[in-house]
Amino acid sequence: MQDNPLTDKVALITGGARRIGREIARRLHREGMRIMIHYRASRDDANVLLSELNTSRSDSAASVQGDLANAAAPEQILLETVHTFGRLDALINNASTFYPTPIKDATEHQWEDLMAINLKAPFFLSQAAASLLDEYQGCIVNIVDIYGRRPLKSHPIYCTAKAGLIMLTRAMARDLAPSVRVNAVAPGAILWPENDADEVSQQRIIARTPLKRMGTPAEIAAAVVFLVRDASFSSGQVIAVDGGRGVVP
Ligand SMILES: NC(=O)c1ccc[n+]([C@@H]2O[C@H](COP(=O)([O-])OP(=O)(O)OC[C@H]3O[C@@H](n4cnc5c(N)ncnc54)[C@H](OP(=O)(O)O)[C@@H]3O)[C@@H](O)[C@H]2O)c1
């Protein structure tokens, strides 16, 4: 463990209590990191994960609540992280909202929500974290989406927000260099949205995926570990973890 460059370093994962964020938290913890799990509503899930991580290594995980629609949240989440662990080495911007917004009936509230969680919050979390990451030669990993590069039908606002997060990855890679690396992971189909039971379109997506299956949260977490631990000469990059979906029209 002592040879592991991540031992005792600190990662903050937004939306880290469930689904893909939880797997990223588990995997970075397994690599030796101490983990700050951010959540908004999933307090019970956060507590279960905390207990799991702290049982395997004491005082290695903590949690912080915050609604990223609230402009004061990024600063508070960072303050809590520093107060608990005293440093920050990796910020993983994973929290997201995702739902259709067909152009004819999309609302301003939907625009504000999708932009706030998928784009504005990662910017202001990164801003709040920048001096700490600079001090510890840390990194940022933004979880984007293959639909930030090609539009998903009826999701124009979500796709635009993720496209913005891809540009933000590149812009911050330039502006936060040379101390801080900034990269992104673009998942394809990994976990269906919890309110989406449309099996026909799910099967259609898998049929158009060259590897003919969905990905797993563990495969996203593996790409995050690569960017945090191994990609020491990479910044401004987006790694697609999409079963090859990006090469098919
Ligand atoms: N699932 C996929 O197949 C897939 C595909 C492409 C890209 N992605 C991207 O991968 C990442 C993880 O995907 P996922 O499906 O695991 O995400 P998810 O379940 O849709 O959302 C992750 C977390 O975001 C948090 N969140 C939502 N609104 C918030 C708010 N206002 N303030 C603070 N936190 C908020 C929620 O935390 P609480 O539960 O605590 O409220 C939620 O658990 C996302 O960035 C997503 O866009 C996922």
The ligand as an SDF file (V2000), in Angstrom:
LIG
                    3D

 48 52  0  0  0  0  0  0  0  0999 V2000
  -26.2120    6.2580  -16.0150 N   0  0  0  0  0  0  0  0  0  0  0  0
  -25.6760    6.2570  -17.2220 C   0  0  0  0  0  0  0  0  0  0  0  0
  -25.7940    5.2810  -17.9880 O   0  0  0  0  0  0  0  0  0  0  0  0
  -24.9100    7.4660  -17.6990 C   0  0  0  0  0  0  0  0  0  0  0  0
  -24.6860    7.6440  -19.0750 C   0  0  0  0  0  0  0  0  0  0  0  0
  -23.9870    8.7540  -19.5010 C   0  0  0  0  0  0  0  0  0  0  0  0
  -23.4980    9.6780  -18.5800 C   0  0  0  0  0  0  0  0  0  0  0  0
  -23.7300    9.4780  -17.2590 N   0  0  0  0  0  0  0  0  0  0  0  0
  -23.1970   10.4750  -16.3140 C   0  0  0  0  0  0  0  0  0  0  0  0
  -22.5460    9.7800  -15.2570 O   0  0  0  0  0  0  0  0  0  0  0  0
  -22.7700   10.4450  -14.0160 C   0  0  0  0  0  0  0  0  0  0  0  0
  -23.4070    9.4800  -13.0210 C   0  0  0  0  0  0  0  0  0  0  0  0
  -24.5720    8.9070  -13.6070 O   0  0  0  0  0  0  0  0  0  0  0  0
  -25.7480    8.3260  -12.6980 P   0  0  0  0  0  0  0  0  0  0  0  0
  -26.7470    7.7640  -13.6300 O   0  0  0  0  0  0  0  0  0  0  0  0
  -25.1680    7.4900  -11.6180 O   0  0  0  0  0  0  0  0  0  0  0  0
  -26.2870    9.7140  -12.0950 O   0  0  0  0  0  0  0  0  0  0  0  0
  -27.6880    9.9850  -11.3630 P   0  0  0  0  0  0  0  0  0  0  0  0
  -28.0940    8.7880  -10.5950 O   0  0  0  0  0  0  0  0  0  0  0  0
  -28.6710   10.5200  -12.3660 O   0  0  0  0  0  0  0  0  0  0  0  0
  -27.2970   11.2200  -10.4250 O   0  0  0  0  0  0  0  0  0  0  0  0
  -26.1840   11.1380   -9.5430 C   0  0  0  0  0  0  0  0  0  0  0  0
  -26.4620   11.9410   -8.3210 C   0  0  0  0  0  0  0  0  0  0  0  0
  -26.5890   13.3290   -8.6350 O   0  0  0  0  0  0  0  0  0  0  0  0
  -27.1090   13.9290   -7.4710 C   0  0  0  0  0  0  0  0  0  0  0  0
  -27.8620   15.1550   -7.7270 N   0  0  0  0  0  0  0  0  0  0  0  0
  -28.9520   15.3310   -8.5300 C   0  0  0  0  0  0  0  0  0  0  0  0
  -29.4240   16.5830   -8.3660 N   0  0  0  0  0  0  0  0  0  0  0  0
  -28.6260   17.2060   -7.4610 C   0  0  0  0  0  0  0  0  0  0  0  0
  -28.6200   18.4980   -6.8660 C   0  0  0  0  0  0  0  0  0  0  0  0
  -29.5450   19.4330   -7.1450 N   0  0  0  0  0  0  0  0  0  0  0  0
  -27.6580   18.7780   -5.9580 N   0  0  0  0  0  0  0  0  0  0  0  0
  -26.7250   17.8470   -5.6370 C   0  0  0  0  0  0  0  0  0  0  0  0
  -26.6900   16.6180   -6.1500 N   0  0  0  0  0  0  0  0  0  0  0  0
  -27.6360   16.3000   -7.0570 C   0  0  0  0  0  0  0  0  0  0  0  0
  -28.0560   12.9000   -6.8340 C   0  0  0  0  0  0  0  0  0  0  0  0
  -27.7130   12.8130   -5.4450 O   0  0  0  0  0  0  0  0  0  0  0  0
  -28.8130   12.3540   -4.3450 P   0  0  0  0  0  0  0  0  0  0  0  0
  -29.2470   10.9800   -4.7650 O   0  0  0  0  0  0  0  0  0  0  0  0
  -28.0690   12.4040   -3.0710 O   0  0  0  0  0  0  0  0  0  0  0  0
  -29.9280   13.3760   -4.4220 O   0  0  0  0  0  0  0  0  0  0  0  0
  -27.7600   11.6140   -7.6110 C   0  0  0  0  0  0  0  0  0  0  0  0
  -27.6420   10.4670   -6.8130 O   0  0  0  0  0  0  0  0  0  0  0  0
  -23.6410   11.6550  -14.3450 C   0  0  0  0  0  0  0  0  0  0  0  0
  -22.8450   12.8040  -14.4980 O   0  0  0  0  0  0  0  0  0  0  0  0
  -24.3010   11.2780  -15.6630 C   0  0  0  0  0  0  0  0  0  0  0  0
  -24.6560   12.4040  -16.4360 O   0  0  0  0  0  0  0  0  0  0  0  0
  -24.4230    8.4230  -16.7960 C   0  0  0  0  0  0  0  0  0  0  0  0
  1  2  1  0
  2  3  2  0
  2  4  1  0
  4  5  1  0
  4 48  2  0
  5  6  2  0
  6  7  1  0
  7  8  2  0
  8  9  1  0
  8 48  1  0
  9 10  1  0
  9 46  1  0
 10 11  1  0
 11 12  1  0
 11 44  1  0
 12 13  1  0
 13 14  1  0
 14 15  2  0
 14 16  1  0
 14 17  1  0
 17 18  1  0
 18 19  2  0
 18 20  1  0
 18 21  1  0
 21 22  1  0
 22 23  1  0
 23 24  1  0
 23 42  1  0
 24 25  1  0
 25 26  1  0
 25 36  1  0
 26 27  1  0
 26 35  1  0
 27 28  2  0
 28 29  1  0
 29 30  1  0
 29 35  2  0
 30 31  1  0
 30 32  2  0
 32 33  1  0
 33 34  2  0
 34 35  1  0
 36 37  1  0
 36 42  1  0
 37 38  1  0
 38 39  2  0
 38 40  1  0
 38 41  1  0
 42 43  1  0
 44 45  1  0
 44 46  1  0
 46 47  1  0
M  CHG  2   8   1  16  -1
M  END
$$$$
